[in-house]
Amino acid sequence: MDYPNDQAPGAPVRSGIPEHGRVPKYYAVKAQPNADAATVLVAIGTTYVNWENAHGDAAGRAAGDLNPALGFRPNGSLTPIRGGLELAVAEAAVARADAAARGHKLLTPDEARALNPALRGEFDAALYCERDAAVEPRTAQVALRAELRKSPRYTFLPGREVREVIGERAVRDDHGEVHTGDAVVLCTGAWLGGLVRELAGPDLPVRRVRLQMMQTDPLVEPLTTSVADSDSFRYYPAYASPALDELNGRQPQAATAAEHRMQLLMVQRADGGLTIGDTHEYEHPFAFDTLEDPYDHLTGVVESLLGRPLPKVRRRWAGVYAQCADTRRVVHRQRVRDGVWLVTGPGGRGMTCSPAIAETTANELGW
């Protein structure tokens, strides 16, 4: 995301299961032309940035070395497993042809605790993903913008809403200013009405999703990996298998988790606190308030894995993102006018996949 000031809200991100909360306004970012590069105008709504891309985590490590304030941590993730049905899903995942590329390994409890000693609860095995990573959005966005400002080709224009696309390759903002370029890329995040509806029509195959999350006081010890629970198997296409069908048929989610379409996603922040989520709400209009039952459920799951009480909850929040209606798609990319592209709907993958989304978009535009 990009924000109008130097305080970017948000949460650490596990690669593949991003965690985030609040949604900013539209902003305009203009790349200034020079002899070697085209001018590109980008209207940004919720555009997420992370450092793991299609080329592996080398780019992330390089970014972290470039500026430690990005908070990049290649910490991997663990999904503790209980019972034969969950174990069968994990075994199917590690048997996939792409398991090595995903960094999937099935670990015993002792092997999992060797990686993450904080997991003192009872479980039978754990699915490890060594390629997962985390960043600190509160500092990462500030650091990223500081790097970009070193280039004379970058201009950040906060607090501006793009109101109109003018002909080809130009937009007018709500200050009345017109910005032109060789291409316009509208990254509108969770805003799907107004200008987006005018350009893309009423049948845009993207929906809005609301989620709830929380952050705790510091844990007294390191949580060395990101942590998910086995409910995450139910929501990601990479886990699809007959074993998952068997799990869903014979071991349904707990009532609260099923009602709110929940999974545990947990990452330790740089200050030691835990970011924990999340719920998924699809029916409009969204509620304005947060509900306690999901937080109670998450607290119970976390405590059962840590084998200790959860630290005091410091913050609770709700947020909204856009997701492709076909959940097998990573993002919706559409040319809405000559020289004008709409890119939206990355869902919870936005923070993780934005570099690859940007690269693919650039390739399609012939940059």
C-alpha positions as CSV (number, residue, x, y, z in Angstrom):
1,M,0.0,0.0,0.0
2,D,1.0,3.6,-0.2
3,Y,-0.1,6.1,2.4
4,P,-0.4,9.8,2.7
5,N,2.0,10.2,5.5
6,D,4.9,8.3,7.1
7,Q,2.7,6.0,9.3
8,A,1.6,3.0,7.2
9,P,-0.9,0.8,9.1
10,G,-0.8,-2.9,8.7
11,A,0.6,-6.2,9.8
12,P,3.5,-8.5,9.0
13,V,2.9,-10.7,6.0
14,R,3.4,-14.3,5.5
15,S,4.2,-15.0,1.9
16,G,1.1,-16.7,0.4
17,I,-1.2,-15.7,3.3
18,P,-0.9,-11.9,3.6
19,E,-2.2,-10.2,6.6
20,H,-3.4,-6.6,6.5
21,G,-6.1,-4.4,7.8
22,R,-6.9,-0.8,6.8
23,V,-7.5,0.5,3.4
24,P,-6.2,3.9,2.2
25,K,-7.5,6.4,-0.3
26,Y,-6.5,6.7,-3.9
27,Y,-3.2,8.3,-4.6
28,A,-1.4,9.3,-7.8
29,V,2.2,8.4,-8.4
30,K,3.9,9.8,-11.5
31,A,7.1,8.5,-13.0
32,Q,8.9,11.4,-14.7
33,P,10.2,10.8,-18.3
34,N,13.8,10.6,-19.3
35,A,15.6,9.5,-22.5
36,D,15.7,5.8,-21.4
37,A,12.2,5.1,-20.0
38,A,8.6,5.7,-20.8
39,T,6.3,7.9,-18.6
40,V,3.9,5.8,-16.7
41,L,1.1,7.2,-14.6
42,V,-0.3,5.0,-11.9
43,A,-3.4,5.7,-9.8
44,I,-2.9,3.7,-6.7
45,G,-5.7,2.5,-4.4
46,T,-4.6,-0.6,-2.4
47,T,-1.4,-1.7,-4.1
48,Y,0.5,-4.1,-1.9
49,V,4.3,-4.5,-2.0
50,N,6.4,-7.5,-0.9
51,W,9.8,-8.7,-1.7
52,E,9.3,-12.4,-2.6
53,N,8.5,-12.8,-6.3
54,A,8.5,-15.2,-9.1
55,H,12.3,-15.4,-9.1
56,G,12.4,-16.8,-5.5
57,D,13.4,-15.1,-2.3
58,A,16.8,-13.7,-3.6
59,A,15.0,-10.5,-4.5
60,G,13.6,-10.3,-1.0
61,R,16.9,-10.8,0.6
62,A,18.5,-8.2,-1.6
63,A,15.7,-5.7,-0.7
64,G,16.2,-6.4,2.9
65,D,19.9,-5.9,2.6
66,L,19.4,-2.7,0.7
67,N,17.2,-1.2,3.5
68,P,16.8,-2.9,6.8
69,A,13.7,-0.8,7.5
70,L,11.8,-2.9,5.0
71,G,11.8,-5.5,7.8
72,F,12.1,-8.5,5.4
73,R,12.4,-11.8,7.3
74,P,12.7,-15.1,5.4
75,N,11.2,-16.9,8.4
76,G,9.3,-19.7,6.7
77,S,6.0,-21.0,8.0
78,L,4.6,-24.0,9.9
79,T,1.1,-25.4,9.8
80,P,0.7,-27.8,12.8
81,I,-1.5,-30.9,12.1
82,R,-3.7,-33.0,14.3
83,G,-5.2,-36.3,13.3
84,G,-5.1,-38.6,10.3
85,L,-7.4,-36.5,8.1
86,E,-5.3,-33.4,8.3
87,L,-2.1,-35.4,7.9
88,A,-3.4,-36.9,4.7
89,V,-3.9,-33.4,3.2
90,A,-0.4,-32.4,4.2
91,E,1.0,-35.7,2.7
92,A,-0.9,-34.9,-0.6
93,A,0.7,-31.4,-0.6
94,V,4.3,-32.7,-0.2
95,A,3.6,-35.3,-2.9
96,R,2.7,-32.6,-5.5
97,A,5.1,-32.2,-8.4
98,D,5.7,-28.6,-7.3
99,A,6.3,-29.3,-3.6
100,A,10.0,-28.7,-3.8
101,A,9.4,-25.4,-5.6
102,R,7.0,-24.4,-2.9
103,G,9.5,-25.4,-0.2
104,H,7.0,-27.9,1.4
105,K,8.3,-30.5,3.9
106,L,6.4,-32.6,6.4
107,L,8.0,-32.5,9.8
108,T,7.6,-34.4,13.0
109,P,6.6,-32.4,16.2
110,D,10.2,-32.5,17.4
111,E,11.5,-31.3,14.0
112,A,8.9,-28.5,14.0
113,R,9.8,-27.4,17.6
114,A,13.4,-27.4,16.6
115,L,12.5,-24.7,14.1
116,N,10.0,-22.9,16.3
117,P,10.4,-23.8,20.1
118,A,7.4,-21.5,21.0
119,L,5.1,-24.2,19.7
120,R,4.6,-26.1,22.9
121,G,1.1,-27.3,22.3
122,E,0.1,-30.8,21.2
123,F,0.1,-31.7,17.5
124,D,1.0,-34.8,15.4
125,A,3.0,-33.2,12.6
126,A,3.6,-29.9,10.8
127,L,3.7,-28.8,7.2
128,Y,6.8,-26.5,6.7
129,C,7.1,-24.0,3.9
130,E,10.7,-22.7,3.8
131,R,9.9,-20.0,1.2
132,D,7.5,-18.0,3.3
133,A,8.6,-14.6,4.6
134,A,7.4,-11.6,6.5
135,V,7.8,-7.8,6.2
136,E,6.9,-4.8,8.5
137,P,4.4,-2.6,6.5
138,R,4.6,0.2,9.1
139,T,8.2,0.8,8.2
140,A,8.4,-0.9,4.8
141,Q,6.3,1.6,3.0
142,V,8.2,4.5,4.4
143,A,11.5,2.9,3.5
144,L,10.3,2.0,0.0
145,R,9.1,5.5,-0.7
146,A,12.4,6.9,0.6
147,E,14.3,4.7,-1.9
148,L,12.0,5.8,-4.8
149,R,12.4,9.5,-3.9
150,K,16.1,9.1,-4.8
151,S,15.1,8.9,-8.4
152,P,14.2,12.0,-10.3
153,R,11.7,9.9,-12.3
154,Y,9.5,9.4,-9.2
155,T,6.9,11.8,-7.8
156,F,4.5,10.9,-5.0
157,L,1.2,12.8,-4.9
158,P,-0.7,11.9,-1.8
159,G,-4.3,12.8,-0.9
160,R,-5.5,12.8,-4.5
161,E,-8.4,10.8,-6.0
162,V,-8.4,10.0,-9.7
163,R,-11.8,11.1,-10.9
164,E,-11.7,10.8,-14.7
165,V,-9.8,9.1,-17.4
166,I,-9.4,11.7,-20.2
167,G,-9.1,10.2,-23.7
168,E,-6.0,8.0,-23.9
169,R,-3.2,7.9,-21.3
170,A,-4.3,10.7,-19.1
171,V,-6.3,11.2,-15.9
172,R,-7.8,14.1,-14.0
173,D,-7.6,14.1,-10.2
174,D,-9.9,15.8,-7.7
175,H,-7.6,18.8,-7.5
176,G,-8.4,19.5,-11.2
177,E,-4.9,18.6,-12.3
178,V,-4.4,16.4,-15.4
179,H,-1.6,13.8,-15.5
180,T,-0.4,12.3,-18.7
181,G,1.9,9.4,-19.6
182,D,2.6,6.7,-22.1
183,A,0.4,4.4,-20.0
184,V,-2.1,4.6,-17.2
185,V,-2.4,1.8,-14.7
186,L,-5.4,2.0,-12.3
187,C,-4.7,-0.1,-9.2
188,T,-7.9,0.7,-7.3
189,G,-7.8,-1.9,-4.6
190,A,-11.2,-2.4,-2.9
191,W,-12.8,0.5,-4.7
192,L,-15.0,-1.1,-7.3
193,G,-17.7,1.5,-7.9
194,G,-17.5,5.0,-9.3
195,L,-14.7,5.4,-11.9
196,V,-14.1,1.6,-12.0
197,R,-17.7,0.9,-12.8
198,E,-17.7,3.6,-15.4
199,L,-14.7,2.1,-17.1
200,A,-15.1,-1.6,-16.7
201,G,-18.9,-1.9,-16.6
202,P,-21.2,-3.5,-14.0
203,D,-20.0,-7.1,-14.5
204,L,-16.5,-6.7,-13.2
205,P,-15.6,-10.3,-12.0
206,V,-14.2,-9.0,-8.7
207,R,-15.8,-8.9,-5.2
208,R,-15.0,-7.1,-2.0
209,V,-14.0,-9.1,1.1
210,R,-14.1,-7.9,4.7
211,L,-11.8,-9.4,7.4
212,Q,-11.1,-9.0,11.1
213,M,-7.7,-9.3,12.7
214,M,-5.9,-8.5,16.0
215,Q,-2.5,-7.6,17.4
216,T,-1.1,-8.6,20.9
217,D,1.5,-7.3,23.3
218,P,4.9,-8.8,22.8
219,L,5.3,-12.5,23.3
220,V,8.1,-13.2,25.8
221,E,10.0,-15.3,23.3
222,P,10.6,-15.4,19.6
223,L,8.0,-17.0,17.3
224,T,10.6,-17.9,14.7
225,T,8.2,-18.9,11.9
226,S,4.9,-17.7,10.7
227,V,2.1,-20.1,11.9
228,A,-1.1,-21.2,10.3
229,D,-3.7,-23.8,11.4
230,S,-5.1,-26.7,9.3
231,D,-8.2,-24.6,8.4
232,S,-5.9,-22.8,6.0
233,F,-6.0,-26.0,3.9
234,R,-9.6,-25.4,3.1
235,Y,-9.1,-22.0,1.5
236,Y,-6.2,-22.4,-0.9
237,P,-6.3,-24.1,-4.3
238,A,-2.8,-25.5,-3.8
239,Y,-4.2,-27.9,-1.1
240,A,-7.0,-29.3,-3.3
241,S,-7.0,-33.1,-3.3
242,P,-9.2,-36.0,-2.6
243,A,-7.7,-35.9,0.9
244,L,-9.0,-32.4,1.4
245,D,-12.4,-33.5,0.2
246,E,-12.3,-36.2,2.8
247,L,-11.3,-33.7,5.5
248,N,-14.1,-31.3,4.6
249,G,-16.6,-34.2,4.5
250,R,-15.7,-35.9,7.8
251,Q,-14.1,-33.1,9.9
252,P,-16.0,-29.9,9.4
253,Q,-14.7,-26.6,10.9
254,A,-15.7,-25.5,14.3
255,A,-19.0,-23.6,14.2
256,T,-17.5,-20.1,14.7
257,A,-14.8,-20.8,12.2
258,A,-17.2,-22.0,9.6
259,E,-19.6,-19.1,10.1
260,H,-16.9,-16.5,9.6
261,R,-14.8,-18.6,7.1
262,M,-11.8,-18.5,9.4
263,Q,-8.3,-19.7,9.3
264,L,-5.4,-18.9,11.7
265,L,-2.6,-16.8,10.3
266,M,-0.1,-15.6,12.9
267,V,3.2,-13.7,12.5
268,Q,5.4,-12.0,15.1
269,R,6.0,-8.3,14.6
270,A,9.4,-6.7,15.0
271,D,8.4,-5.5,18.5
272,G,7.6,-9.1,19.6
273,G,3.8,-8.7,19.4
274,L,1.7,-11.2,17.4
275,T,-0.5,-10.3,14.4
276,I,-3.4,-12.8,14.3
277,G,-6.2,-13.4,11.8
278,D,-8.5,-13.8,10.2
279,T,-12.2,-13.9,9.1
280,H,-13.8,-13.5,5.6
281,E,-17.1,-11.8,5.0
282,Y,-18.6,-11.6,1.5
283,E,-22.2,-10.5,1.9
284,H,-22.9,-6.8,1.4
285,P,-23.5,-4.4,3.0
286,F,-20.6,-5.1,5.4
287,A,-21.1,-4.6,9.1
288,F,-19.5,-1.5,10.6
289,D,-18.6,-3.2,13.9
290,T,-16.4,-6.1,14.8
291,L,-17.6,-9.3,16.5
292,E,-16.0,-11.0,19.5
293,D,-16.7,-14.7,18.8
294,P,-14.0,-14.9,16.0
295,Y,-11.4,-13.3,18.3
296,D,-12.3,-15.8,21.0
297,H,-11.9,-18.7,18.5
298,L,-8.5,-17.4,17.4
299,T,-7.4,-17.0,20.9
300,G,-8.3,-20.6,21.7
301,V,-6.5,-21.9,18.6
302,V,-3.3,-19.9,19.3
303,E,-3.2,-20.9,23.0
304,S,-3.6,-24.6,22.0
305,L,-0.5,-24.3,19.7
306,L,1.6,-22.2,22.0
307,G,0.7,-24.1,25.1
308,R,0.4,-20.8,27.0
309,P,-2.0,-17.9,27.4
310,L,-2.1,-15.3,24.7
311,P,-0.5,-12.0,25.5
312,K,-2.9,-9.1,26.0
313,V,-4.7,-8.0,22.8
314,R,-3.4,-4.5,21.9
315,R,-5.4,-3.7,18.8
316,R,-8.4,-5.1,16.8
317,W,-9.4,-4.0,13.4
318,A,-11.4,-4.8,10.3
319,G,-10.4,-4.1,6.7
320,V,-11.6,-4.7,3.1
321,Y,-9.8,-5.9,0.0
322,A,-10.8,-6.9,-3.5
323,Q,-10.7,-10.5,-4.7
324,C,-11.3,-12.1,-8.1
325,A,-14.6,-14.0,-8.1
326,D,-12.8,-16.9,-9.6
327,T,-10.5,-17.6,-6.7
328,R,-8.1,-19.6,-8.9
329,R,-7.0,-16.3,-10.5
330,V,-4.4,-14.2,-8.9
331,V,-5.5,-10.8,-10.2
332,H,-8.0,-9.2,-12.6
333,R,-6.2,-7.3,-15.4
334,Q,-8.2,-5.5,-18.0
335,R,-7.6,-2.9,-20.7
336,V,-10.4,-0.4,-20.2
337,R,-9.3,2.0,-22.9
338,D,-6.3,2.4,-25.2
339,G,-3.3,3.0,-23.0
340,V,-5.4,2.5,-19.8
341,W,-5.3,-0.6,-17.7
342,L,-7.2,-1.7,-14.6
343,V,-5.5,-4.0,-12.2
344,T,-7.4,-5.2,-9.1
345,G,-8.6,-8.2,-7.2
346,P,-5.5,-9.8,-5.8
347,G,-7.3,-10.7,-2.6
348,G,-5.2,-11.7,0.3
349,R,-2.3,-12.2,-2.1
350,G,-1.8,-8.6,-2.9
351,M,1.1,-7.9,-0.5
352,T,2.9,-11.1,-1.6
353,C,2.3,-11.1,-5.3
354,S,2.5,-7.5,-6.3
355,P,6.0,-7.7,-7.7
356,A,5.0,-10.5,-10.0
357,I,1.7,-8.8,-10.8
358,A,3.6,-5.7,-11.7
359,E,6.1,-7.6,-13.8
360,T,3.4,-9.4,-15.7
361,T,1.5,-6.2,-16.3
362,A,4.6,-4.5,-17.6
363,N,5.3,-7.4,-19.9
364,E,1.7,-7.3,-21.3
365,L,2.1,-3.5,-21.9
366,G,5.4,-4.2,-23.8
367,W,7.6,-2.2,-21.5
